[in-house]
């Protein structure tokens, strides 16, 4: 506990006013953070050496492919595969108006990333596809996770997964349905999946309910393999509104240089949920992963550990 406290003294709010759907890429000298589009930036990217100060580097993908309509570039995910960095992103398919998932490559983490000339996941019959995330499993295999955007067309939402090719640019085999909303707190919507691996157990983190208000929260399920079966271990979220933090969600777990798990997420400030007045600021909290359970260490717990 105290080593975590020294790495991250408290749950913090980034200097960026609005950094929704954060994705954290650790590198040797710090962390790159990528986010959903903001005015003038398709894929905002910031850098921090210590999560105390942040530098806006600009737009990681300043040029969009022809199949994309500008203004709807959501939930980026960047990983390094071989010598290249791969960006997975959500964007609006020009010909259908639905959100789909594309892929882009760059030689450096800040970009510019150059997108492929067609998306890799569409699922148009199920409302589209959003919220890509990658698992680099310990056996060397790679997997892509996402949500079908069913709520955009009045259909059910599910979380999906598929194996990826070695270069990360194509799906391998048919997608597998992993999880849907079954708990009252989820309010019939699940999204933003991420699978992490610890000690041979695979943990599926996801968000649920309405991102625009205080009901948004982070859930958890665990399973024996990257594609499940995943079982929800509790009837409540692992991270929900508390104190001044409202609607925390779209989380991204990552390891620090010392190997500790941390959980990045965005959240509104209580009393200021929703646009245009609210902002989804970046927060980070320690994540405890043990057996088939995970727990977010909230600020009051950190304070007690420091006493």
N, C-alpha and C positions, 0 to 999 in steps of 0.2 A: 504493500500500500504506500509506504513512504517513498519508495523509489519512483512510483508513479507520480506522487505529489511533487517531487523535485523536477520531473520532466515537464509536467503541465500543472502549475500551481493551482489552477482552478478551471472550471468551465469558463470559456472565454467567448467574447464576441469580437469578430474580426473588424478591422477598420473599414473594410468595404461595407457600404450601407446595404447593398443587396447582392447576395451571392447564393442564389438558390440552387438546389440539387447539386451539392458540392461533391467533387471527386478529388481525392488526394493521391498524388504520385510521389512517394519518397525517393529522393536521390541522395548522393553522397553528402552534399552540403546543405540539404534542407528539403523543402517540400514545394511542389507545384500544386496549385488548386485550380480546378477548372469548374465552370458553372454554366447554367442555362443562360441564354442570350439576354443581354440588357441593351438599352438603346445605343445603337452604333457599334455593338460588338456581337458577332455571331457566337463565338465561344470565348468568353472572358477567361483570362489566365492570370493568376497572381502567383508570386513567389514569396516564401518566408523561410528564413534560416532557423527560426526558433518559435514560430507561432506567437510571437510577441509583436512583430512589425511585419507589414506586408507591402509589396511593391507590385503595382499593376503593370504587367508586361504588355498588355494589349489584347489583340484578337488572335487566337490560335488557329482559326480557319477563316481568314479574311475574304476568301473567294469561295462562294458556294457553287456546287455543281448545278448543271442546267435543270435537273429534275426537281430542284428544291425551290419552294416559295420562301422568300426572306421573311424573317420575323418570328419563326417558330422552331428555333434550333435549341433543343432541350437536352438536359441530362447527359452531358458528355462523360465518357470513360476513356482514360488513356492508360495503356500498358506498353511495356517494352517487350518486343518479341525479336530475338536476334539482335541485329544492329539497329533496327528501326523502331520507332514509336508508332503505335496504332491507336487511332482515335475512333471510338464508336459513338455515334450521335443520333439523336432523334431529330427529324426534320419533316416538313410538310411536303408531301408528294404533289407536285404541281398539277398533274392530270386528274387527281381524285380528291384533293383537299384533305386527305387523311394523313396522320402521322405515321412514319415508317422509320426504319433504322438503317443508317448508312455507315460506311467505314472510310477512313482516310489515313494517310501515312505521312510521316515526316522523319527526317534524320536527327532532329533535336526535339526535346520535350516541349519547348515553347512554340513550335511550329515555325513557318506556316505548314499546316497539314493540307494535303491535296486529296480530295475525295474521289472515290471510284465513280464511274459514270452510271451506276445504278445501285439501288439499295440492296442490302443483303437479307432483310426481313421485312415483309409487308403485312401479311395476315389481313388483307383488306376485307375479307368476308367476315372477320371478327372485330371490325372497327379500326384496324391498324395495329401498329406495334410501337411501344415507347420504352424508355428507361433501360437501356442496355447496360449490362455489367459482366465482367469477366472473372473467371476463376482460373488461376494457373495452379493446377493440382500438383501434389508432391510427386506423382508418378510421371510428370512431364506433360500430361494431357491438358488441353485447354477447353473451356466451356463458356458459352454465351448464355446469359439469362435476360429475360425481358417480360413485359406485360402486354397482353393484347388490350388495346384501348377500347374495350367494349362499352364503357360508360359513355363514350362519345356518340354511340349509335343505339343506346338503350339495350345493350346486351351485357351478359355477365363478364366480369374480368377474371382472368386467370394469370398465374405466373408460369412461365415456360422456360425450358432449358434445352440446349443442344450442344453436342460436341462440335469443336471447331477444327478446321484444317491446321496443319503445323504452322503455316504462315499467318494464321488468324484472320484470313480474309474471306473464308467461306464456311457455311454450315456443313456438317457431316451427318447424314442421316436425318430422320424425321424428328421434329421437335417433340419434347415430352412435357405434358401438363404436370405441374408440380404442386400447385396449391391454389385454393380459392377462398373467398370470404365465408367463414362458418361461425364466427364469434360475434356476439352483439356489438362489441366495441368497434369492429371493423366496418360496420355500416354498409355492407354489401359491396365493398371496393377494396382491392389489394393492388399494390404497385411497388415500384422501386426495389426489385429483388437484388440481393447480393448473397452469394454463398462463400463462406470462408471455411478453412479446414484447420483443425487442431486435434492432434492426437488420434488421427484416424476417424474422427467424427466430422461430419459436414453440417454447418450451421447456416440456415437460410434466414437472413434478416430481410424484412420487408416493411413497407408503410401501408397504412390503411386509413379509411374514413375520408374526410374532406380536407384537402391541403389548404383551403382558404380560411379555415377557422381553427378554433382550439381543439376540435375533435381529432385532428390528425395526430398519429402516434406511430411508434415502431413496434412491430411484432417479431416473433422468433419461432422457428421450428428446427428440428434436427433430424438427421438421417444418416444411413450407413454408406452412402455413395453420393457422387456429385449430382446425380439426377433422382435422388430419393430412394425409397419413399420418405417424405418429410412428415414429421409428426409435431403438432403444436403441443407444447408441454404445459401451457398455462392458459387461463381464460382472460388474461389481461395483458396489455402491452408491456414491453420492457422499458419503454421510454414514452412518457406522456407529458402533457402540460403541467408545469410546476413553477411556483413563484412568478417571476416576470417572464418566463419562457412559455410561449403559447404555440400549440400546434407543431411540436418538433417532428421532423421526419426527413424522408429521402436521405437516409443515412449512408455512410460509407466507412467501413472498418478498414484500418490500416495498421501496420506495425511501425514503431519507432526504430531507430538504429539499435537500441538495446533489446529489441524483440518484444516490447510490450504492445498489446493491442490498444488502440484508441478508436473512438467513434466520432467521425465528423458528421454533422447534420445541420440543416437550416431550421430556423424558428422565427416566428413573429414575436413581437413584444406584446405582452398582455395589454388588452385595450386598444391595440392597433393591428388587428388581423385584417388581411385582405388588401388588395390594391384598390385605389391608387395611394392610400395614405400609409399603409403598412410596408414593411421591408422584411425580406427573409434573410436574416443575418447568419453568418457562419458561427457555429459553436463546435467545441470538441470536448469530449469527456472520456476518461479511462473506461475500457471495456474488459470485464473479467470473464474469461472463457474457461470453463471447467466441466469436464464430462459432457453431458448432453445439455448443459444449461449455459446461458450467458446473462450477465447483469451489467447494466450501465451504472457507473459509480457517480452519483449525483453530488453537487457542490457541498451539501451539508455533510455527507459522508467523508469527503476529502478534508473538510475543516476539522472533523473529529479526529481523523487519522493524523493530522498535523499537530494536534494539541499535545 
